[in-house]
Amino acid sequence: MKILVVDDSQIMRNILKNILREKKVKDGEILEAPDGREAFDLLEKNCIDLLLLDWNMPELNGIELVQILRDREKYKDLPIIMVTAEAAKYNVVEAIKAGVTDYITKPITGVTILKKLDKFFK
């Protein structure tokens, strides 16, 4: 399973990668990007099975990336988990309408992420 972790914070990317390692995901199966534009380039060049995506990023934000991906046939079934500090109900609704598969608000815990990831590792 190849997973793309997208967040403009290197610290947050490291936290998510460490949580993925707890699920026995190997380093070679985890790709990372600091913004939506770089994430899109990685998606085009790799076969990604799961996308963990922040909302607020430079270049191309998470919602914009989700909209671009969902408009393309090859990404319509890609599981996308939005991991963001945007916790207002209208943000969650907007993200779901854009096409995210699941939504996690920061601050996160390993337990929360692992529970959400369980359904993708079966």
Secondary structure as the mmCIF struct_conf table of DSSP 4:
data_model
#
loop_
_struct_conf.conf_type_id
_struct_conf.id
_struct_conf.beg_label_comp_id
_struct_conf.beg_label_asym_id
_struct_conf.beg_label_seq_id
_struct_conf.end_label_comp_id
_struct_conf.end_label_asym_id
_struct_conf.end_label_seq_id
STRN STRN1 ILE A 3 VAL A 6
BEND BEND1 ASP A 8 ASP A 8
HELX_RH_AL_P HELX_RH_AL_P1 GLN A 10 GLU A 22
TURN_TY1_P TURN_TY1_P1 LYS A 23 LYS A 24
HELX_RH_3T_P HELX_RH_3T_P1 ASP A 27 GLU A 29
STRN STRN2 ILE A 30 ALA A 33
BEND BEND2 PRO A 34 ASP A 35
HELX_RH_AL_P HELX_RH_AL_P2 GLY A 36 LYS A 45
BEND BEND3 ASN A 46 ASN A 46
BEND BEND4 ASP A 49 ASP A 49
STRN STRN3 LEU A 50 LEU A 53
BEND BEND5 TRP A 55 ASN A 56
BEND BEND6 PRO A 58 LEU A 60
HELX_RH_AL_P HELX_RH_AL_P3 GLY A 62 ARG A 70
TURN_TY1_P TURN_TY1_P2 ASP A 71 ASP A 71
BEND BEND7 ARG A 72 ARG A 72
HELX_RH_3T_P HELX_RH_3T_P2 GLU A 73 TYR A 75
TURN_TY1_P TURN_TY1_P3 LYS A 76 ASP A 77
STRN STRN4 ILE A 80 THR A 84
BEND BEND8 ALA A 85 ALA A 85
BEND BEND9 ALA A 88 ALA A 88
HELX_RH_AL_P HELX_RH_AL_P4 LYS A 89 ALA A 98
TURN_TY1_P TURN_TY1_P4 GLY A 99 GLY A 99
BEND BEND10 THR A 101 THR A 101
STRN STRN5 ASP A 102 THR A 105
BEND BEND11 LYS A 106 PRO A 107
HELX_RH_AL_P HELX_RH_AL_P5 GLY A 110 ASP A 118
TURN_TY1_P TURN_TY1_P5 LYS A 119 PHE A 120
#
